[in-house]
Amino acid sequence: MMVKCIMTLLAGGLLLAAGTVRAQTTELVDWVNPLIGTDSKPSLSNGNTYPDISRPWGMNSWTPQTGKMGDGWQYSYGADKIRGFKQTHQPSPWMNDYGQFVLMPLTGKLRFEEDDRASWFSHKAETATPYYYRVYLADHDVTTELVPTERAARFRFTFPRTDSAYVVLDALDKGSFIKLLPAENKIIGYTTKNRGGVPANFRNYFVVQFDRPFANTHVFKDKVLDAVALEATAAHVGAVVGFKTQKGEQVQCRVASSFISAEQAELNLREIGDDDFETVKQKGRAAWNAALGRVQAEGGSDAQMRTFYSCLYRSLLFPRKFYEVDAAGQPVHYSPYNGEVKPGFMYTDTGFWDTFRALFPFLNLVYPDVNAEIQQGLANAYRESGWLPEWGSPGLRNVMVGNNSASVVADAYLKGVRGADMQTLYEALTHGANNAGPLTAVGRAGVDYYNKLGYVPYDVKINENAARTLEYAYDDFAIAQLGRALGRPAKEVALYEKRSQNYRNLFDPKVGLMRGRNQNGTFQTPFNPFKWGDAFTEGNSWHYTWSVFHDVQGLMNLMGGKKPFLATLDTVFRLPPTFDDSYYGEVIHEIKEMQIADMGQYAHGNQPVQHMPYLYAYAGQPWKTQYWVREVLNRLYKPTPDGYCGDEDNGQTSAWYVFSALGFYPVCPASDQYVLGAPLFPKVTLNLPNGKAVVLNALQNSAANRYVGALRLNGQAYDHNWLSHSALVQGAALDFEMVPAPNTVRGTAPADAPFSMSKPRR
């Protein structure tokens, strides 16, 4: 027994040592798990993600397809069969996909329809990284591997000994074309499959170049297979190419696509050039390490490191590039707005209702060089459509509310992002702020009411009217801030500043919450603060009452001061997760995610209330911010397939985690400030592209030491509950003293509160 115990201790020591060495030598990309959030379904989202195998912000992504053609849940962790490997541009299952097509290897009897060709697989024989994917397809005895570039990819299929090895290229339905070029070992074609947001001439042209001759070829048109024809055009077409292989023999192919033309698709193959599979793989690994390397976290647990870098990876996927590089090396794009080919940058696949809150501020701090291109793309979007996209996928989509492009544009410029045509972008913002668009989610629905009454009325058949009012008011603040910075006339700036106070028109002092208001000035009746939807968007009054990002002090004043303000904040966490789903007629997944989180009415799985824990810092109780932010970090994010607490939403929910783990958060984009919480790691270094670094030290940080006892900024004692962006980008050192009990003195003075429009300025 003694010998056994000694051997166990030695083994444990060796394991500990091995773990320590691994933690020290692991490259950042190795912490990323692309399967986090994939254990989701329409009724309950644990992320609603798919394994996105791509380059940072890559135009094309690749994913194994477990769902059927057209299913937004294209990869579900609980599935047991793969139907193919899909080039995807899907931003979320709710938006679905566009321009997709599928490759699938198989052996034995030639089968091309998705259910017939599907193969059992196991996560035990699956490797998923951001830059490389591998899986064993049991029914075909084939191992598939893929490595992407931004607009191309390499596949490697390892076959058994057989004279019946095949690769299927499925161009999917809704209109497609396929052509075999056996003399060149090549397949070309296009797919038009989409779920909206595209011009009539939309096509995704593809080229697939194999490394060996075909033993046989087929095309299929709808459900008819043809061994003679070399091309087909129909609603649903595809091709099958055959090979004779020895055991372990590999068949490889290079794939590229273009939204511009077949010729441009061939040009996009240059991203691979003569690079073999391993070279593309290593270049992809290096690209991800470089992108992730701008944020270097140290000292966290295995779970914390995996969660953090997986969230950082998700923050670097969207908006995706929608531009290509022409023969002269210049950026050029197919316009998803007017169908023309235009010079310059274009990005897409993001919803500003989600991502204005944290994702875009994160880009402005750590990746301003990328956002400079995005902003140029937004100017192009306005020129080509007459509007800024509030939800683009790839063109204008009629989803969500608000006019939050104002925040996205203003925050970038105010935080130093340059390169875009700001006169065009400012014109775009004011145009969108003063006009209803061609879709209710473009421009401002109800704008005439809003400008005349100061709110969008409840009783004029404009849905989610209170949410629109609150978001328009914040967006007006952003426009005013940008207008002032651009030297616009004082009268013009004052107009938007005045409108930014329209949130006041929805506050009902009798209930102490925001409430829909009728055209005649009366509040909606009956009123249930637990009712989701109706006057609000995917939330209730307990969530949207806090949507006054730019004037928390003003909201506090409306509530009667700090004491009732703090009591109302506390109440959100203390209430049971009661809900009224009558507006929807069913329990939507966002409601269910709040209900099961065990945090009362706090619904972190959806965006409207995600900033709320930081509001304690405005009322002199920063330790409650520190407590609740750590609770959310610990309880609602995990490095597992069910690791999110709602839709990940194009980097927004991930960016919340990244910011909060750093120890601060952008409650009010288009201001210069971040609100302090408390860091999660003992040390994090932000390597900014200007050559400066922000170093956050919290050496005593632990599960017990979650509170900030003291903070020194660049060596000087610092008691404020906010950080200045302009100070951080000059390089900064923050030293946090982490303690196990709240410091109820630090950060309590009125001057310590973050920016609010109503806060007295000294």
Residue pairs with C-beta under 8 A, 6 or more apart in sequence:
19 302
23 302
23 305
27 285
27 289
28 288
28 289
28 292
28 293
28 296
28 309
29 129
29 130
29 131
29 285
29 288
29 289
29 292
29 309
29 313
30 129
31 305
31 306
31 308
31 309
31 310
32 129
32 130
32 288
32 292
32 306
32 309
32 310
32 312
32 313
33 128
33 306
33 310
33 639
34 49
34 51
34 52
34 53
34 128
34 129
34 130
34 310
34 313
35 51
35 77
35 123
35 128
35 641
36 47
36 49
36 307
36 310
36 638
36 639
36 640
36 641
36 643
36 644
37 46
37 47
37 48
37 49
37 314
37 641
37 642
37 643
37 644
37 648
38 46
38 47
38 49
38 50
38 51
38 75
38 76
38 77
38 641
39 46
39 47
39 76
39 77
39 78
39 640
39 641
39 642
40 46
40 47
40 48
40 49
40 73
40 76
40 77
40 93
40 642
41 73
41 76
42 73
42 93
42 589
43 589
43 592
44 589
44 592
44 593
45 589
45 590
45 593
45 605
45 644
45 646
45 647
46 641
46 642
46 643
46 644
46 645
47 642
47 643
47 644
47 646
47 647
47 648
47 653
48 73
48 92
48 93
48 94
48 647
48 648
49 314
49 644
49 648
50 63
50 74
50 75
50 88
50 90
51 63
51 64
51 75
51 128
51 133
52 61
52 63
52 88
52 130
52 317
53 61
53 62
53 63
53 128
53 129
53 130
53 131
53 132
53 133
53 146
53 147
53 148
54 60
54 61
54 62
54 130
54 148
54 150
54 317
55 131
55 148
55 149
55 150
55 284
55 287
55 288
56 287
56 288
56 291
56 316
56 317
57 150
57 316
57 317
57 318
57 319
57 320
57 321
57 347
57 370
58 148
58 149
58 150
58 151
58 317
58 320
58 321
59 89
59 150
59 151
59 320
59 321
59 322
59 323
59 324
60 87
60 88
60 89
60 148
60 150
60 151
60 152
60 153
60 257
61 87
61 88
61 89
61 90
61 148
61 317
61 320
62 85
62 86
62 87
62 88
62 133
62 146
62 148
62 153
63 74
63 75
63 85
63 86
63 88
64 75
64 82
64 84
64 85
64 86
64 121
64 133
64 135
65 74
65 75
65 82
65 83
65 84
65 85
65 86
65 102
66 74
66 75
66 76
66 79
66 81
66 82
66 83
67 73
67 74
67 75
67 76
67 79
67 83
68 83
68 114
68 115
69 83
69 114
69 170
69 172
69 173
70 96
70 173
70 193
72 90
72 92
72 93
72 94
72 95
72 96
72 97
73 93
74 86
74 88
74 90
74 93
74 97
77 123
77 641
80 120
80 121
80 122
81 118
81 119
81 120
81 121
82 104
82 118
82 119
82 121
82 135
82 137
83 102
83 104
83 114
83 115
83 117
83 118
84 102
84 103
84 104
84 114
84 117
84 168
84 170
85 102
85 103
85 104
85 133
85 144
85 146
85 155
86 97
86 100
86 101
86 102
87 99
87 100
87 101
87 102
87 153
87 204
87 206
87 255
87 257
88 97
88 100
89 97
89 98
89 99
89 100
89 320
89 349
89 393
89 394
90 96
90 97
90 98
90 100
91 318
91 320
91 349
91 350
91 351
91 393
91 650
92 647
92 649
92 650
94 399
94 647
95 195
95 349
95 391
95 393
95 397
95 399
96 195
97 193
97 194
97 195
98 193
98 194
98 195
98 197
98 198
98 202
98 204
98 393
98 394
99 191
99 193
99 194
99 202
99 203
99 204
99 257
99 259
100 172
100 191
100 193
100 204
101 169
101 170
101 171
101 172
101 176
101 189
101 191
101 193
101 204
101 206
101 257
102 114
102 168
102 169
102 170
102 172
103 155
103 167
103 168
103 169
103 170
103 208
103 253
103 255
104 117
104 167
104 168
104 170
105 137
105 140
105 142
105 144
105 157
105 159
105 165
105 166
105 167
105 168
105 251
106 117
106 119
106 137
106 139
106 140
106 142
106 165
106 166
106 167
106 168
107 140
107 141
107 142
107 159
107 160
107 162
107 164
107 165
107 166
108 140
108 162
108 164
109 164
110 164
110 166
110 218
110 225
110 240
110 242
111 117
112 168
112 170
112 218
112 220
112 225
112 238
112 240
113 223
114 170
117 168
118 139
119 137
119 138
119 139
119 140
119 142
120 137
120 138
120 139
121 135
121 136
121 137
121 138
122 136
122 138
125 135
125 136
125 138
126 134
126 135
126 136
127 133
127 134
127 135
129 285
130 284
130 288
130 313
131 147
131 148
131 281
131 284
131 285
131 287
131 288
132 145
132 146
132 147
132 281
132 284
132 285
133 144
133 145
133 146
134 143
134 144
134 145
135 143
135 144
136 142
136 143
137 143
137 144
141 159
141 160
142 157
142 158
142 159
142 160
142 165
143 157
143 158
144 155
144 156
144 157
145 155
145 156
145 157
145 158
145 277
146 153
146 154
146 155
146 156
147 153
147 154
147 277
147 280
147 281
147 284
148 280
148 284
149 271
149 272
149 280
149 283
149 284
150 271
150 321
151 256
151 257
151 258
151 268
151 271
151 324
152 254
152 255
152 256
152 257
152 268
152 269
152 271
152 272
153 254
153 255
153 256
153 272
154 252
154 253
154 254
154 255
154 272
154 275
154 277
154 280
155 252
155 253
155 254
155 255
156 250
156 251
156 252
156 277
157 165
157 167
157 250
157 251
157 252
158 248
158 249
158 250
159 165
159 243
159 245
159 248
159 249
159 250
159 251
160 245
160 247
160 248
161 245
161 246
161 247
161 249
162 244
162 245
163 215
163 244
164 242
165 242
165 243
165 244
165 245
165 251
166 240
166 241
166 242
166 243
167 210
167 240
167 241
167 243
167 251
167 253
168 238
168 239
168 240
169 178
169 187
169 189
169 208
169 238
169 239
169 240
169 241
170 238
171 177
171 178
171 189
171 190
171 191
171 193
171 206
171 236
171 237
171 238
172 191
172 193
172 236
173 193
173 235
173 236
174 191
174 192
174 193
174 194
174 235
174 236
175 191
175 192
175 193
175 235
176 189
176 190
176 191
176 192
176 193
176 233
176 234
176 235
176 236
176 237
176 238
177 189
177 190
177 231
177 232
177 233
177 237
178 187
178 188
178 189
178 219
178 231
178 232
178 233
178 237
178 238
178 239
179 187
179 188
179 189
179 230
179 231
180 186
180 187
180 214
180 217
180 219
180 230
180 231
180 239
180 241
181 187
181 188
181 230
182 213
182 214
182 217
182 230
184 209
185 209
185 210
185 211
185 212
185 213
185 214
186 207
186 208
186 209
186 210
187 206
187 207
187 208
187 239
187 241
188 205
188 206
188 207
188 208
188 262
188 265
189 205
189 206
189 237
189 239
190 203
190 204
190 205
190 206
190 262
191 203
191 204
191 206
192 202
192 203
192 204
194 202
196 397
197 336
197 392
197 393
197 394
197 395
197 396
197 397
198 336
198 394
198 395
199 335
199 336
199 337
199 338
199 339
199 395
200 339
201 339
202 259
202 336
202 339
203 259
204 257
204 258
204 259
205 257
205 258
205 259
205 260
205 261
205 262
205 264
205 265
206 255
206 256
206 257
206 265
207 255
207 256
207 257
207 262
207 265
207 266
207 269
208 253
208 254
208 255
209 253
209 254
209 255
209 269
210 241
210 251
210 252
210 253
211 251
211 252
211 253
212 243
212 251
214 241
214 242
214 243
215 242
215 243
215 244
216 227
216 241
216 242
217 227
217 230
217 239
217 240
217 241
217 242
218 225
218 226
218 227
218 239
218 240
218 241
218 242
219 225
219 226
219 229
219 230
219 231
219 232
219 237
219 238
219 239
219 240
220 226
220 232
220 237
220 238
220 239
220 240
221 232
221 234
221 236
221 237
222 234
222 235
222 236
222 237
225 240
226 232
243 251
245 251
252 277
254 269
254 272
256 265
256 266
256 268
256 269
256 271
256 272
257 265
257 268
258 264
258 265
258 267
258 268
258 324
258 334
259 322
259 324
259 333
259 334
259 336
260 324
260 332
260 333
260 334
260 341
261 341
264 324
264 326
267 324
267 325
267 326
267 327
268 324
268 325
272 280
275 283
288 313
291 316
291 367
292 309
292 312
292 313
292 316
293 687
294 366
294 367
294 686
294 687
294 688
294 689
295 312
295 366
295 658
295 662
295 684
295 685
295 686
295 687
296 684
296 685
296 687
297 305
297 308
297 309
297 661
297 681
297 683
297 684
298 681
298 682
298 683
298 684
298 685
299 681
299 682
299 683
299 701
300 308
300 680
300 681
300 682
303 638
303 639
304 661
304 680
304 681
306 639
307 637
307 638
307 639
307 643
307 657
308 657
308 658
308 661
308 680
308 681
310 639
310 643
310 654
311 637
311 654
311 655
311 657
311 658
312 654
312 658
313 654
314 648
314 651
314 654
315 359
315 362
315 651
315 654
315 655
315 658
316 367
316 651
317 650
317 651
318 349
318 350
318 355
318 359
318 650
318 651
319 347
319 348
319 349
319 350
319 374
319 392
319 650
320 347
320 348
320 349
321 345
321 346
321 347
322 333
322 334
322 336
322 346
322 347
322 348
322 349
322 377
322 394
323 331
323 332
323 333
323 344
323 345
323 346
323 347
323 377
324 331
324 332
324 333
325 331
325 332
326 332
330 343
331 343
331 344
331 345
332 341
332 342
332 343
332 344
333 341
333 342
333 343
333 344
333 345
333 346
333 377
333 380
334 340
334 341
334 342
335 341
335 342
335 346
335 380
335 384
336 346
336 348
336 392
336 394
336 395
337 381
337 384
337 385
337 395
337 396
338 384
338 385
340 384
342 380
342 384
344 376
344 377
344 380
345 373
345 374
345 376
345 377
345 380
346 377
346 380
346 381
347 373
347 374
347 377
347 378
348 377
348 389
348 392
348 393
348 394
348 395
349 392
349 393
349 394
349 650
350 359
350 391
350 392
350 650
350 651
351 390
351 391
351 392
351 393
351 399
351 400
351 649
351 650
352 360
352 389
352 390
352 391
352 402
352 404
352 405
352 407
352 408
353 390
353 391
353 400
353 401
353 402
353 404
353 471
353 537
353 607
354 400
354 607
354 649
354 650
354 652
355 408
355 649
355 650
355 651
355 652
355 655
356 404
356 407
356 408
356 411
356 669
357 607
357 610
357 611
357 652
357 656
357 666
357 669
358 610
358 652
358 655
358 656
358 659
358 665
358 666
359 650
359 651
359 652
359 654
359 655
360 371
360 407
360 408
360 411
360 412
360 669
361 411
361 415
361 655
361 659
361 666
361 669
362 651
362 655
362 658
362 659
362 666
363 370
363 371
363 374
364 371
364 411
364 412
364 415
364 416
364 417
364 725
365 415
365 686
365 688
365 725
365 728
365 729
366 686
366 688
367 689
368 412
368 415
368 416
368 417
368 689
369 689
371 412
371 417
372 412
372 417
372 418
372 419
372 420
373 419
374 412
375 409
375 412
375 413
375 417
375 419
375 420
375 425
376 419
376 420
376 421
378 388
378 389
378 405
378 408
378 409
378 420
378 425
378 428
379 420
379 421
379 424
379 425
379 428
381 387
381 388
381 389
381 392
382 388
382 424
382 425
382 427
382 428
382 431
383 424
385 395
385 396
386 431
387 396
387 428
387 431
387 432
387 437
387 438
387 442
387 443
388 405
388 409
388 428
388 429
388 432
389 395
389 396
389 397
389 405
389 442
390 400
390 402
390 403
390 404
390 405
390 441
390 442
391 397
391 398
391 399
391 400
391 441
396 437
396 438
396 439
396 441
396 442
397 439
397 441
398 439
398 440
398 441
398 442
399 441
400 441
400 537
401 441
401 445
401 464
401 467
401 468
401 471
401 537
402 467
402 468
402 471
402 472
402 475
403 432
403 433
403 443
403 444
403 471
403 472
403 475
404 471
404 475
405 428
405 429
405 432
406 429
406 432
406 433
406 475
406 476
406 478
406 479
406 482
406 670
407 474
407 475
407 478
407 669
407 670
409 425
409 426
409 428
409 429
409 478
409 482
410 429
410 478
410 479
410 481
410 482
410 669
410 670
411 478
411 666
411 669
411 670
412 420
413 420
413 422
413 425
413 482
413 485
413 486
414 481
414 482
414 485
414 670
414 671
414 672
415 672
415 725
415 729
416 729
422 486
423 486
426 482
426 483
426 486
426 488
429 478
429 479
429 482
430 479
431 443
432 442
432 443
432 444
433 443
433 444
433 447
433 472
433 475
433 476
433 479
433 496
434 444
434 447
434 451
435 443
435 444
435 447
436 443
436 444
436 445
436 446
436 447
436 448
437 443
437 444
437 445
440 462
444 450
444 468
444 472
445 456
445 462
445 468
446 456
446 457
446 460
446 462
446 465
446 468
449 455
449 456
449 457
449 460
449 462
449 519
450 456
450 468
450 469
450 472
450 499
450 502
451 499
453 505
453 519
454 499
454 502
454 505
455 465
455 466
455 469
455 502
455 505
455 506
455 517
456 462
456 465
456 466
456 468
456 469
456 472
457 465
457 517
457 518
457 519
458 465
458 466
458 516
458 517
458 518
458 524
458 535
459 518
459 519
459 524
460 519
462 468
463 534
464 533
464 534
464 535
464 536
464 537
465 516
465 535
466 506
466 514
466 515
466 516
466 517
466 535
466 536
466 541
466 544
467 535
467 536
467 537
467 539
467 544
467 547
467 608
469 502
469 503
469 505
469 506
470 503
470 506
470 514
470 544
470 547
470 548
471 547
472 499
472 502
473 499
473 500
473 501
473 502
473 503
473 548
473 550
474 500
474 503
474 547
474 548
474 549
474 550
476 496
476 497
476 499
476 500
476 502
477 496
477 497
477 500
477 549
477 550
477 551
477 670
477 757
478 550
478 669
478 670
479 496
480 493
480 494
480 496
480 497
480 500
481 670
481 671
482 670
483 492
483 493
483 496
484 493
497 757
500 550
500 551
500 757
501 551
501 554
501 757
503 514
503 547
503 548
503 551
503 554
503 555
504 554
504 558
505 517
506 514
506 515
506 516
506 517
507 513
507 514
507 515
507 545
507 555
507 558
508 514
508 515
508 523
508 527
509 558
511 527
511 529
512 559
512 560
512 564
512 568
513 529
513 541
513 542
513 545
513 568
514 541
514 544
514 545
514 547
515 523
515 524
515 527
515 535
515 541
516 523
516 524
516 527
516 534
516 535
517 523
517 524
518 524
524 535
527 541
528 580
529 540
529 541
529 542
530 540
530 541
530 542
530 578
530 579
530 580
530 601
531 540
531 541
531 579
531 580
531 582
531 583
532 538
532 539
532 540
532 579
532 580
532 581
532 583
532 584
532 588
532 590
532 591
533 583
533 584
534 583
535 541
536 543
536 544
536 608
537 544
537 608
538 588
538 590
538 606
538 608
539 590
539 603
539 606
539 608
539 609
540 579
540 580
540 601
542 572
542 575
542 601
542 609
543 601
543 603
543 606
543 608
543 609
543 612
544 608
544 609
545 555
545 568
546 555
546 608
546 609
546 611
546 612
546 615
547 608
548 554
548 555
549 611
549 667
549 668
549 669
550 668
550 670
550 671
550 756
550 757
551 756
551 757
551 758
552 615
552 618
552 667
552 754
552 756
553 618
553 753
553 756
553 757
553 758
553 759
554 756
554 757
554 758
555 565
556 562
556 565
556 618
556 619
557 758
559 565
559 568
562 619
562 620
565 619
566 616
566 619
566 621
569 612
569 615
569 616
569 619
569 624
570 624
571 601
572 600
572 601
572 602
572 609
572 612
573 599
573 600
573 601
573 602
573 628
574 600
575 600
575 601
576 600
577 594
577 595
577 597
577 600
577 601
578 601
579 587
579 591
579 594
579 595
581 587
581 588
581 591
589 646
590 603
590 605
590 606
590 646
590 647
593 603
593 605
593 606
593 645
593 646
594 601
594 602
594 603
594 605
594 606
597 603
597 604
597 605
597 635
597 636
597 645
598 635
599 631
599 632
599 635
599 636
602 609
602 612
602 613
602 628
603 609
603 646
604 610
604 632
604 636
604 645
604 646
605 636
605 644
605 645
605 646
605 647
605 653
606 646
606 647
607 649
607 652
607 653
610 652
610 653
610 656
611 665
611 667
613 624
613 625
613 628
613 629
613 632
613 677
614 625
614 629
614 665
614 667
614 675
614 677
615 625
615 667
616 622
616 623
616 624
616 625
616 628
617 625
617 675
617 676
617 677
617 721
617 722
617 747
617 753
617 754
618 675
618 721
618 753
618 754
618 756
619 753
620 747
620 748
620 749
620 750
620 752
620 753
621 744
621 748
622 676
622 708
622 721
622 746
622 747
622 748
622 752
623 707
623 708
623 742
623 743
623 744
625 675
625 676
625 677
625 678
625 721
626 677
626 678
626 706
626 707
626 708
626 742
627 706
627 707
627 742
629 660
629 665
629 677
629 678
630 678
630 680
630 706
632 660
633 657
633 660
633 661
633 680
634 703
636 644
636 645
637 643
637 644
637 645
637 657
644 653
645 653
646 653
647 653
648 654
656 665
659 665
659 666
659 674
660 677
660 680
661 679
661 680
661 681
661 684
662 679
662 680
662 684
662 686
662 696
663 676
663 677
663 678
663 679
663 680
663 696
663 698
663 734
663 736
664 674
664 675
664 676
664 677
664 722
664 723
665 674
665 675
665 677
666 674
666 675
667 673
667 674
667 675
667 754
668 754
668 755
671 755
672 724
672 725
672 726
672 755
673 722
673 723
673 724
673 725
673 754
673 755
674 722
674 723
674 725
674 728
675 721
675 722
675 754
676 708
676 711
676 720
676 721
676 722
676 723
676 747
678 698
678 706
678 707
678 708
678 736
678 738
679 696
679 698
679 701
679 736
679 738
680 701
681 696
681 698
681 701
682 697
682 698
682 699
682 700
682 701
683 695
683 696
683 697
683 698
683 699
684 695
684 696
685 693
685 694
685 695
685 696
686 693
686 694
686 695
686 696
686 728
687 693
688 694
688 729
688 731
690 729
692 729
692 730
692 731
693 731
694 728
694 731
694 732
694 733
694 734
695 732
695 733
695 734
696 734
696 736
697 733
697 734
697 735
697 736
698 735
698 736
698 738
699 738
700 737
700 738
700 739
701 736
701 738
702 738
704 740
705 738
705 739
705 740
706 738
706 740
707 738
707 739
707 740
707 741
707 742
707 743
708 736
708 737
708 738
708 739
708 743
708 746
709 737
709 738
709 739
709 743
709 746
710 717
710 736
710 737
710 743
710 746
711 717
711 718
711 719
711 734
711 735
711 736
711 737
711 746
712 718
712 734
712 735
713 723
713 727
713 732
713 733
713 734
714 732
714 733
715 733
715 735
718 734
719 746
719 747
719 749
719 752
720 747
720 751
720 752
720 754
721 747
721 752
721 753
721 754
722 752
722 753
722 754
722 755
723 734
750 760
751 762
753 759
